[in-house]
Each structure stands twice: as C-alpha cells, then as structure tokens.
Amino acid sequence: MNLADEIEELGRRSRAAARQLAIAPRAAKDAALEAVAAAIEANAERVLAANAADVEAAAHRGVAEAMLDRLRLDATRLAKIARQVRDVVQLPDPVGEVLRAWSPPSGIRIEKRRVPIGTIGIIFESRPNVTIDAAALCLKTGNATILRGGSEALHSNLALAECLRTGLGAAGLPADGVQLIGRTEREAVKLLAQLDRWLDVIIPRGGEALIRTVVEHARMPVIKHYTGLCILYVDAAADLPMAARLAVDAKVRRPGVCNAIETLLVHRAVAPDWLPVLGAEMRAHGVELRADPAAQALLGAECRLAEEADWDTEFLDLRLAVKVVDSLDEALEHIQRHGSHHSDAIVTRDPATAERFLNEVDSATVYWNASTRFTDGGEFGFGAEIGISTDKLHARGPMGLEELTTYKYLIRGTGEVRG
C-alpha cells in the first residue's frame, strides 16, 4: 500500500473508532488507561531499549545535547509517564458535562453539553512521552487519535504505541482509537494535514518549520504554538536572590523545552550589582550569554554582543539573550515586540507593578515571582497535556481534558412549533 492510501485507511479506521469511543462510559476509558500504564511498566525494558537505539542514532547524526535530552528516556522518566497516565484516570471526565440548561419562552428545553471533538491528528517531534500524554488525554475524552512522531523517535514511539493499543484492547475498546504512522517520509505530514474527510482537528508540536508546514497544508482547524520564546523581567523592586534562583531554573534545568526562558530583561536600577553575579552563575552552568551593550559592559568581554536576531530566537539550548531596560514600560514593549505569547514572568516585590505586568502581557501564561517552567499540563493539575497553545481560539496555554472537548445543544420538546 502506498503512503497516501495507508494514511487514508488510518483516517477511515480512526473515524470508525471515534464513534465507539464517543459513547464509551468513563469506567471503560479509565480501565483502558490503567491497562496502558500497566503495559508501559511491563514492557519497560523493551521501550528503553528502543529509545536507546533512537538516542544513539541521533547522537551519531550530531544532534545537540539539549535535543537529545528531549528524546532520551530512562527508568525514572518512563515511570513518570506511567504515573501521569494514572493521574489522568483520577481526573473527572468532562464528557457529558452540562454547561448550561434553560427554557426560552417557546417552552422547549435547551441543554448545552460537552462532547468529544471526534478525531484528532497529532504531529510531534523528539519527545516520545508525547505519544502517551496525547493519546491518554484523547482517550479519556473519547477522541480517536492518529499520531505522527519524528523520525528520530520512531522506535520509541512504536514501542509506546503498542502499549496504548494493548490497553485499549484489554478494556474492550477499539484498538484503532490510537494509531501511529510508522513511516518516516516527510510527505506523511502533508498527507495527514489534508485528511479533512476523517480528521476534525490537527495539532502540531515541534519546531517552527514543522508548524508552518502543517498550517500551510491543513484543511482542518489547527491548534498550535509557533515558538516558546519566554522572557523573564527582573524589576527594580525585585528580590534579587529570588530572581537569580528563578532565572537559573528557567534557563538551565531543561534548556531544550518550550517553557525555558530565552531572554532576560533587567531594570537598570539593579543591573550593576546583580548582573555580574547572575552572569557568573550562568557561566558556571555552561550558559552562553548574548547581551546588549549595557549588559555586556557589566557582564564582561567574554559575553558576546547580541545581534538583533537574538531577541527573536528560541535557542532551545544553553544560550540566553540579556538586555538592560529603563522601565517596566520598556520591558512590556520588548515582550510585545519579540515574545511569542507563550510564558513570560516578572520578579518584583511591588504588587502594583506585578499587576500591571500580569494584566498587560498578552501571553497564554504570565507569572509573578515564579519560574516559567511551570507552564505544563501536569504542573497545572491536568494530569498531562496535549500541547501548549499560543492561539486564542479555541484553546490557549496548556491543553488538558476540557480543551479536547467541544459542545452541542440538545433540545427537548413536547410538540412545540415556531409560529
């Protein structure tokens, strides 16, 4: 079967499975998720061996360490993936929730109820945990899923997809509720994006080039975030030890993820005393600093001068752009011009300044005295996440169960007619 026919067949089977999943009771969906978690644990050795092969091949191709970290699984990370599946089991099922009910003067009874979206295509890169996170949330909400992971994680994704299908089968639900495209041709992305006969929505998770490709070819709605260019602003009234702790956490802990900061803005009033200390700590962690002239003068000659493109770059690595600003207004202007509307933070002890920042920064998540690394479905109590949307319709920020539902109106009458 050629690639186009194969993906068409996946779509047909996904639509058929979605009809069954949409009416599946919560008990069956939760049983399937429990079986998925058990299958991950039972097949841990096989999954980790598959992942080791992917990591070795990626390293041989010269993939950067930060990206290898996104790809790599170990026993601890795999156990966390299984635990997150069980966390989803414990969450309320939004399907069937009545959002509103009322009777207009005509006498009919109108009910607005949550229902599954239907069939969802998910295209992602590097991180094999997305295979499980995305499928678990879609399953809990009665949606069927077609997954297309990056070629660098193919063996990991295939092993994890088998765990998903095992769980569905164990609970008596259609195994086609979760399907993985097991081919690496780039054409698969375009073909899946054009599968509007079978898919209701498509969600790309990856670099800007992937997302633009999906948007260009998609014939159905796309939920996306283009970049995670997150910015931390250290205010004149900041608690400076706190600011250093938050900056290091948000840049160093996992620099290759979308909620890591890429730019640091520092108020001129605190820059002379604080920036040299922060710079030394960042360099101790291997961070390359790229600064504007004012920040470079404080950080030293070993800090390279930032180019204009650095303010618009999602480095996804141990690199950080640093700029000295004269005011909150200048910081807000920089975030509006260069940010990606993903996650931005302020460090300050001044509540009025903080509230201005929270209200005026137009991003999906905005922080006061906390690390941007909390932008995550698990940290928000969603169990996992399908992705982080920088769109405004229909979802924004970490997407959990509610964001994987739509609604319909159910109208009951006793013979009323519209005269």
Steps between C-alpha positions, in 0.01 A plus 500: 500500500643841411533772762195702392275193506642389833424834666155509342433157652621618841254787477209275410576266790547793737156640416340160562678469836399854599131409474551224756724704730254790505239289678738295715428531873762649728563161663610348169724794412661498844551123482677546167727766648586278797586223256719742301695594814543133588618422146760777518635355823493142372681596180745748654807307391381485140402870491833611648695284255309653210566847637871428548519411130330828408731705724812326366395565140421865574832553677680344203329757275634781719174601667559759775503382860196711592300323229636162605368576847152549354529164327655298781300270729629328812335290769401808700347682204316190385359445848383862499324444166310203646419703811361785290268256322365397841467868591271542198289209627434691821386817324129565442372407156373820338299316233130532571536803728204733467640848454165673504129411485206733449150537359418793267142635476418243229498227765772284350779383733857578383807331641861586412714189556870415464580239236823365346649686205515171308821417315825682571827491310813576703837564335797536733878488516763356731316437826362143512304573818262700276384168352358398836393842631306591189336161457405474869323836500326426171386160625363644825294747298371241252705624204677277249858596418746464213857570614796586282823535697838611377731255326757547777260331749350237270600187695399656833162607363427161346569327832281744692220480243484125555442567871212729408335251270545225760320715757210576268456136413513392864205729579295387200543831316605523134877477459469741207416770753875568499701454180860592424638572156800269498666650193753781492435665163452875539209476257303338784467838674340660195272204436377493859437876491280450193292221656202723568256227398597311814671743742318774691809685624878469476756598765868546407760493779852583394718759335375800306576336164276201582217719621513725194491194275190370676327840491580539131348166402227444761141474382364486855545723808854508643586553869861609528777694660767628267776563755567503871700821523446559872627813675584577863499863619688591819343820634662782698313374807600135454615266774837442333589160653155381391557644154827309464337176612211538257724600208729201548207259536325637191811488281719218626280217624380391154605758242357303208134528605251764390444648848868583559587870483692630201526870597576672830401865548654683796404843634790745488463578872604148606716397203842625627491298821301200384600422142869417567395254771232343282738486204762309699237249614366454147849447361566242773206306356641527148263771378621721214382858555414738214449853626415850390782757553381604847482142623827403331680779685389341827548136400849533355670452167442123501132577451437545130305795362146404404390526141152626415391146408581374852197681644276294268673163540376198692845357578383173661851474636731648765493847344331806646443850362537774767383861480497793742176704494413835656142426605212259520357665190815418304485140621135473396581645160784251448278205595226617265745544212721194544312251719298203375194535728596177677632560855646818648590592858579793727699498824398788727392578855272779377140370467390792282782437252425129504131554429581725205726232360242224554226706337694649208715211379295324230630146548335168572666480844636798695696459826581710806794373706490148356689309232360471149583129522160449668327539163415132474179303511624277780604798713162665438322189629387380157671161540686554173464731202423473133720803438529869584299723273597859424179539300197669654232278343392251608769419755784697660789390721541142625225289346339240722176306490255789467691637200448166322124538508251708311129526572164448341147613578237243592144627464200318647142596433140390532381587153593869489508671158642837403204714395 
